[in-house]
């Protein structure tokens, strides 16, 4: 679906709820994924990146997130991550919460990708066009969709990390 400017408000409201239940544990909550990048079509699922001091402490607090409607999925294929998902009453995913411990390289990777696409609209448009081609081209499974995006994402992540680590991010 086309980008919805209300996604940023939905992120902010959910971030406040997560912050309220995890309180002192949360160092930061960031809006990531396609819903965080204006102009990119996306499924209406808000991806959130949480930063905590240590994942072991978080593992003791999953009941608080469960009370908000989140289901704990463990690392879910990415070492050093805790992944939680939330669904609406109809069973549709509404929020994906990816939590890493402070200092994880995954934090920089996600933020660099998001910020790079926000600052490089031509690359964001190419990503949006790829997503639409995959969706409209009959890709049905989540795995095939992810596989179709993977080369673009990997290339963009490399460019984004180089750009993100520069002292001045204004050029190229």
Helices and strands as residue ranges (DSSP letters): H 7-22, G 23-25, E 26-32, G 34-36, E 46-52, H 55-59, H 62-67, E 70-72, E 81-87, E 93-101, H 105-119, H 121-136, H 142-164
